[in-house]
Amino acid sequence: MTATAVKVTVPTVTLRDLVSRAAKGSTNVDLIPMSGLMQVKAEGGKLYVTTTDNINYLTTYADVTCDNFEMVLQTKSFAQTVSKITSIDTTFVIEGTKVTIEANGKYNLSLVTDAEGNAIVFPSIEVSPIGNTYHLTSEEVKSILTLSKSSKAEKTEVPQVLQNYYADSERVLTTNYFKACSNPVKVSDSPILISSIVMDLVNSVVDESGVDVYQNNDYIVFESTTGKLVGKKADGISDYPASDLIGVISNTLASSVQMNRTLFIQAVDRMCLFVDAYEENRLTLNFTSEGLNLYAPKSDSSETINYISVDTPLVSDVKFSINGCFLKNQLSACDKEALTIRFSDAAGLQIVCGETTLMLGLLNDVE
């Protein structure tokens, strides 16, 4: 360890931002020691904070003026300490295996060492880009983490491959078979799967300028002016039903109306109080010439919402059943007040939010 004491001072606001964002990369799994550690390093006028779950690597960084130093600490105790510091500057005094944090007061932590008491070498990985680099704006990242995320499978749902995000040079696709989303964000030259873990961590590196995306055979990298995420690609691309989804979502349904998002979601929220999980949260939608009637058959409850306008005159009423909670989920993710709603009693419901299309499939029978 260090023979003589090292003393460095950094701005607290910078330190707190870097640590809070990087801490999300620590999973703190007892069987994976590295998953609970954080590397803090100053080098070349930048302060770097890095964590890993032993598969993915998250680094946040910012410009600082201080001497070079490096230390590895337990993420949980260090992050909790830094989050409560309110002094303008934070000073680290590193001596041997001891770190004294001088801020509002003096707080002592221990460096992480190996079995022989030597400083550990924190793992890292370098990715040599293959193919094009794509730039995503902050708004595009937000749309993936709201609109696309609202349609992917959750941990309790199978098959597991549907818990990932399918991405290619034209779109990001998500589905759990009953709901789906096609988001026209370009991420990759060829089809890949991005895991939920990696996609959630992108929030820790994206900034106002957005994020650059590049990859090689095994890893995908999201890099901005304030952070870098090296994520392992998910397996199972051949099992993802991309072509089927693209075919279904690309099929523009014949009937179309304009609806107010707030009024729509408020009505669905109320009606979801009367659906039954054991009956697939069944909500019957009846598109009539006078408005959309929502009906919960389990409790015989109903509500009607007016359209903003009707794009395609209805020749007759269109009626079908969908999962009301899935509909609420998708509407909650939309950030546009005027939504185009396309529908068919043979195919289901499409919600067009900006350039993104979300879809809900039919339940087996119509009430």
C-alpha positions as CSV (number, residue, x, y, z in Angstrom):
1,M,0.0,0.0,0.0
2,T,1.0,3.7,-0.1
3,A,4.0,4.3,2.1
4,T,3.3,8.0,2.7
5,A,0.0,9.8,3.0
6,V,-1.7,11.1,-0.1
7,K,-4.0,14.1,0.3
8,V,-6.3,15.3,-2.4
9,T,-9.3,17.6,-2.5
10,V,-12.2,17.6,-5.0
11,P,-15.5,19.6,-5.2
12,T,-18.2,17.8,-3.3
13,V,-21.0,18.5,-5.9
14,T,-18.9,16.8,-8.6
15,L,-18.0,13.9,-6.3
16,R,-21.6,13.3,-5.2
17,D,-22.8,13.3,-8.8
18,L,-20.2,10.9,-10.0
19,V,-20.7,8.5,-7.1
20,S,-24.5,8.5,-7.2
21,R,-24.6,7.7,-10.9
22,A,-21.8,5.1,-10.7
23,A,-23.3,3.3,-7.7
24,K,-26.1,2.0,-9.9
25,G,-23.6,-0.3,-11.5
26,S,-22.9,-2.1,-8.2
27,T,-25.2,-5.1,-7.7
28,N,-23.8,-6.0,-4.3
29,V,-24.0,-9.8,-4.8
30,D,-22.2,-11.5,-2.0
31,L,-20.9,-14.3,-4.2
32,I,-19.4,-11.8,-6.7
33,P,-17.1,-9.6,-4.5
34,M,-16.4,-7.1,-7.3
35,S,-20.1,-6.3,-7.6
36,G,-19.9,-4.4,-4.3
37,L,-16.8,-2.3,-5.0
38,M,-16.2,1.2,-6.4
39,Q,-13.0,2.5,-7.9
40,V,-12.3,6.2,-7.5
41,K,-9.4,7.5,-9.5
42,A,-8.0,10.9,-10.6
43,E,-5.8,10.9,-13.7
44,G,-4.9,13.5,-16.3
45,G,-7.2,16.2,-14.8
46,K,-10.3,14.0,-14.6
47,L,-12.0,12.2,-11.8
48,Y,-13.3,8.7,-12.6
49,V,-15.7,6.6,-10.6
50,T,-16.2,3.0,-11.8
51,T,-18.3,0.0,-10.7
52,T,-19.0,-3.4,-12.2
53,D,-21.3,-6.4,-11.7
54,N,-18.5,-8.5,-13.1
55,I,-20.2,-8.5,-16.5
56,N,-21.0,-4.8,-17.3
57,Y,-18.7,-1.8,-16.5
58,L,-20.0,1.7,-15.6
59,T,-17.7,4.7,-15.4
60,T,-18.7,8.3,-14.6
61,Y,-16.2,11.2,-15.0
62,A,-15.7,14.9,-14.8
63,D,-12.9,17.4,-15.0
64,V,-11.1,18.2,-11.7
65,T,-8.0,19.9,-10.5
66,C,-6.1,17.6,-8.2
67,D,-3.2,15.2,-8.0
68,N,-3.5,11.7,-9.4
69,F,-4.7,9.0,-7.0
70,E,-6.6,5.7,-6.9
71,M,-8.5,3.8,-4.3
72,V,-11.1,1.0,-4.2
73,L,-13.7,1.0,-1.5
74,Q,-17.0,-0.8,-0.7
75,T,-19.7,0.9,-2.8
76,K,-22.4,0.9,-0.2
77,S,-20.6,2.6,2.7
78,F,-18.7,5.0,0.5
79,A,-21.7,6.1,-1.5
80,Q,-23.9,6.6,1.6
81,T,-21.2,8.7,3.2
82,V,-20.7,10.9,0.1
83,S,-24.5,11.4,-0.3
84,K,-24.7,13.0,3.1
85,I,-21.7,15.4,2.7
86,T,-22.7,19.1,2.4
87,S,-19.4,20.8,2.6
88,I,-18.1,22.6,-0.5
89,D,-15.0,20.4,-0.8
90,T,-14.2,16.9,0.1
91,T,-10.6,15.9,1.0
92,F,-9.3,12.3,1.0
93,V,-6.3,11.4,3.1
94,I,-5.0,8.0,2.0
95,E,-2.5,6.3,4.2
96,G,-1.8,2.6,4.0
97,T,-5.2,0.8,4.0
98,K,-7.0,3.7,5.7
99,V,-8.9,6.5,4.0
100,T,-9.9,9.6,6.0
101,I,-12.6,11.7,4.4
102,E,-12.5,15.3,5.6
103,A,-15.7,17.2,4.9
104,N,-18.3,18.2,7.4
105,G,-16.3,16.1,9.8
106,K,-13.7,13.3,9.6
107,Y,-14.9,9.9,8.6
108,N,-12.7,6.8,8.3
109,L,-13.1,4.0,5.8
110,S,-10.8,1.1,4.7
111,L,-9.5,0.4,1.3
112,V,-10.3,-3.0,-0.2
113,T,-7.3,-5.3,-0.3
114,D,-6.5,-8.8,-1.3
115,A,-5.8,-11.7,1.1
116,E,-2.1,-10.5,1.4
117,G,-3.2,-7.0,2.2
118,N,-2.2,-5.5,-1.1
119,A,-4.3,-3.1,-3.1
120,I,-6.5,-4.9,-5.5
121,V,-6.5,-4.3,-9.3
122,F,-9.9,-3.2,-10.3
123,P,-11.0,-4.9,-13.5
124,S,-11.5,-3.0,-16.8
125,I,-12.3,-3.7,-20.4
126,E,-11.6,-1.9,-23.6
127,V,-13.8,-2.3,-26.7
128,S,-12.4,-1.8,-30.2
129,P,-15.4,-0.5,-32.3
130,I,-16.5,-2.5,-35.2
131,G,-18.9,-0.8,-37.7
132,N,-20.7,2.5,-37.3
133,T,-21.1,4.7,-34.3
134,Y,-24.7,5.9,-33.7
135,H,-25.6,9.0,-31.8
136,L,-28.7,8.9,-29.7
137,T,-30.2,12.2,-28.4
138,S,-31.3,12.4,-24.8
139,E,-34.9,12.4,-26.0
140,E,-34.3,9.2,-27.9
141,V,-32.8,7.5,-24.9
142,K,-35.8,8.7,-22.8
143,S,-38.3,7.2,-25.4
144,I,-36.6,3.8,-25.1
145,L,-36.7,3.9,-21.3
146,T,-40.4,4.9,-21.3
147,L,-42.2,3.9,-24.4
148,S,-40.1,0.8,-25.3
149,K,-39.7,-0.3,-21.7
150,S,-43.5,-0.2,-21.2
151,S,-43.9,-3.2,-23.6
152,K,-41.1,-5.5,-22.7
153,A,-41.5,-8.6,-20.6
154,E,-40.9,-8.4,-16.9
155,K,-38.8,-10.8,-14.8
156,T,-41.8,-12.9,-13.9
157,E,-42.7,-13.4,-17.6
158,V,-41.4,-16.0,-20.0
159,P,-39.7,-16.6,-22.3
160,Q,-36.7,-14.8,-20.8
161,V,-35.5,-13.5,-24.2
162,L,-38.5,-11.1,-24.3
163,Q,-37.1,-9.2,-21.2
164,N,-34.5,-7.7,-23.6
165,Y,-34.5,-4.9,-26.1
166,Y,-34.1,-5.9,-29.8
167,A,-32.2,-3.2,-31.7
168,D,-31.1,-2.8,-35.3
169,S,-30.3,0.0,-37.8
170,E,-34.0,1.0,-38.1
171,R,-35.8,0.5,-34.7
172,V,-35.9,-0.8,-31.1
173,L,-38.5,-3.5,-30.5
174,T,-39.9,-4.7,-27.3
175,T,-42.7,-7.2,-26.5
176,N,-44.1,-9.7,-24.1
177,Y,-46.3,-11.2,-26.8
178,F,-49.5,-9.4,-25.6
179,K,-48.1,-5.9,-26.0
180,A,-45.4,-4.5,-28.3
181,C,-43.6,-1.3,-29.2
182,S,-41.7,-0.3,-32.4
183,N,-39.5,2.7,-31.7
184,P,-37.7,4.2,-34.7
185,V,-34.4,4.7,-32.9
186,K,-31.2,3.5,-34.8
187,V,-28.8,1.8,-32.5
188,S,-26.9,-1.0,-34.3
189,D,-25.7,-2.0,-37.8
190,S,-27.1,-5.5,-37.4
191,P,-29.7,-7.1,-35.0
192,I,-28.6,-7.4,-31.3
193,L,-30.3,-7.8,-28.0
194,I,-29.6,-5.3,-25.1
195,S,-30.4,-6.6,-21.6
196,S,-32.7,-4.7,-19.3
197,I,-29.8,-4.3,-16.9
198,V,-27.6,-2.5,-19.5
199,M,-30.4,-0.4,-20.9
200,D,-31.4,0.9,-17.4
201,L,-27.8,1.9,-16.8
202,V,-27.7,4.0,-19.9
203,N,-29.5,6.6,-17.8
204,S,-26.3,7.0,-15.7
205,V,-24.2,8.1,-18.7
206,V,-26.5,10.0,-21.0
207,D,-26.3,13.8,-20.7
208,E,-27.7,16.8,-22.6
209,S,-25.6,16.0,-25.6
210,G,-27.0,12.5,-25.7
211,V,-24.8,9.4,-26.0
212,D,-22.7,7.7,-28.7
213,V,-23.2,4.0,-29.3
214,Y,-20.7,1.5,-30.7
215,Q,-19.9,-2.1,-30.4
216,N,-17.9,-5.2,-31.2
217,N,-18.8,-8.9,-31.2
218,D,-19.5,-9.2,-27.5
219,Y,-20.0,-5.7,-26.0
220,I,-22.0,-2.6,-26.7
221,V,-20.7,0.8,-25.5
222,F,-22.7,3.9,-24.6
223,E,-20.4,6.9,-24.1
224,S,-21.0,10.6,-23.5
225,T,-19.1,13.6,-22.1
226,T,-19.9,12.5,-18.6
227,G,-19.8,8.7,-18.6
228,K,-19.2,5.4,-20.3
229,L,-21.1,2.1,-20.1
230,V,-19.6,-1.1,-21.4
231,G,-22.4,-3.6,-21.5
232,K,-22.4,-7.3,-22.5
233,K,-24.8,-8.1,-25.3
234,A,-27.6,-10.4,-24.4
235,D,-27.9,-14.0,-25.9
236,G,-30.8,-15.4,-27.8
237,I,-31.1,-13.1,-30.8
238,S,-32.2,-16.0,-33.0
239,D,-35.2,-16.7,-30.6
240,Y,-36.5,-13.1,-30.7
241,P,-39.7,-12.8,-32.8
242,A,-38.6,-9.7,-34.6
243,S,-39.8,-10.4,-38.1
244,D,-43.3,-11.4,-36.8
245,L,-43.5,-8.2,-34.7
246,I,-42.4,-5.9,-37.5
247,G,-45.0,-7.5,-39.7
248,V,-47.8,-7.0,-37.2
249,I,-46.9,-3.5,-36.1
250,S,-46.2,-2.3,-39.6
251,N,-49.8,-3.2,-40.6
252,T,-51.7,0.1,-40.3
253,L,-55.1,-0.8,-39.0
254,A,-58.1,0.6,-41.0
255,S,-60.0,2.5,-38.3
256,S,-58.4,5.5,-36.7
257,V,-59.4,8.2,-34.2
258,Q,-57.6,11.0,-32.3
259,M,-57.8,10.9,-28.5
260,N,-56.6,13.0,-25.6
261,R,-54.0,11.1,-23.6
262,T,-54.9,12.5,-20.2
263,L,-58.6,11.8,-20.5
264,F,-57.9,8.4,-21.9
265,I,-55.5,7.3,-19.2
266,Q,-57.7,8.7,-16.4
267,A,-60.7,6.7,-17.7
268,V,-58.6,3.5,-18.1
269,D,-57.1,4.1,-14.6
270,R,-60.6,4.2,-13.1
271,M,-61.8,1.2,-15.1
272,C,-58.8,-0.9,-14.0
273,L,-60.2,-0.8,-10.5
274,F,-62.9,-3.1,-11.8
275,V,-60.9,-5.6,-13.8
276,D,-59.8,-9.1,-12.5
277,A,-56.3,-10.4,-12.7
278,Y,-57.7,-13.9,-12.9
279,E,-59.5,-12.9,-16.1
280,E,-56.4,-11.3,-17.7
281,N,-57.5,-7.9,-16.5
282,R,-60.1,-8.0,-19.2
283,L,-61.3,-4.6,-20.5
284,T,-63.7,-4.4,-23.4
285,L,-63.3,-1.5,-25.8
286,N,-66.2,-0.5,-28.0
287,F,-65.4,2.1,-30.6
288,T,-68.8,3.7,-31.5
289,S,-69.7,6.7,-33.6
290,E,-70.3,8.6,-30.3
291,G,-67.1,7.7,-28.5
292,L,-65.0,5.0,-26.9
293,N,-66.9,2.9,-24.4
294,L,-64.8,1.1,-21.8
295,Y,-66.5,-1.9,-20.1
296,A,-65.3,-4.2,-17.3
297,P,-67.4,-7.3,-17.7
298,K,-66.5,-8.8,-14.3
299,S,-68.2,-5.9,-12.4
300,D,-70.5,-4.7,-15.2
301,S,-68.9,-1.2,-15.0
302,S,-68.5,1.2,-17.9
303,E,-67.4,4.6,-19.0
304,T,-67.4,6.5,-22.3
305,I,-64.7,8.9,-23.6
306,N,-65.1,11.4,-26.4
307,Y,-62.8,11.5,-29.4
308,I,-60.9,14.6,-30.4
309,S,-61.7,13.7,-34.0
310,V,-62.4,10.7,-36.2
311,D,-59.9,10.1,-39.0
312,T,-61.8,7.2,-40.6
313,P,-65.6,7.3,-40.3
314,L,-66.9,4.1,-38.5
315,V,-69.1,2.0,-40.7
316,S,-70.2,0.0,-37.6
317,D,-69.1,-0.3,-34.0
318,V,-65.8,-2.0,-33.4
319,K,-65.6,-4.1,-30.2
320,F,-62.9,-6.3,-28.7
321,S,-61.2,-7.1,-25.4
322,I,-57.7,-6.4,-24.2
323,N,-55.7,-6.4,-21.0
324,G,-56.7,-3.1,-19.3
325,C,-53.5,-3.0,-17.1
326,F,-51.3,-3.3,-20.2
327,L,-53.2,-0.5,-21.8
328,K,-52.7,1.7,-18.7
329,N,-49.0,0.9,-18.8
330,Q,-48.5,2.0,-22.4
331,L,-50.6,5.1,-22.1
332,S,-48.6,6.1,-19.0
333,A,-45.4,5.9,-21.0
334,C,-46.7,8.3,-23.8
335,D,-45.5,11.9,-23.6
336,K,-47.9,13.3,-26.3
337,E,-51.3,14.7,-25.4
338,A,-52.9,14.0,-28.8
339,L,-52.7,10.3,-29.6
340,T,-53.7,8.5,-32.8
341,I,-55.6,5.3,-31.9
342,R,-55.9,2.7,-34.6
343,F,-58.0,-0.4,-34.1
344,S,-59.5,-3.5,-35.6
345,D,-61.7,-6.3,-34.1
346,A,-59.4,-8.7,-35.9
347,A,-56.0,-7.3,-34.8
348,G,-56.3,-5.2,-31.7
349,L,-55.2,-1.7,-30.8
350,Q,-52.3,0.5,-32.0
351,I,-51.3,3.7,-30.1
352,V,-49.2,6.1,-32.1
353,C,-47.2,8.4,-29.9
354,G,-45.1,10.7,-32.1
355,E,-43.2,8.4,-34.4
356,T,-43.4,5.4,-32.0
357,T,-46.1,2.7,-32.4
358,L,-47.3,0.7,-29.4
359,M,-49.7,-2.3,-29.9
360,L,-52.0,-4.4,-27.7
361,G,-53.2,-7.8,-28.9
362,L,-56.7,-9.2,-28.4
363,L,-57.7,-11.5,-25.6
364,N,-59.1,-14.8,-26.8
365,D,-62.8,-14.0,-26.8
366,V,-65.0,-10.9,-27.1
367,E,-67.5,-10.1,-24.4
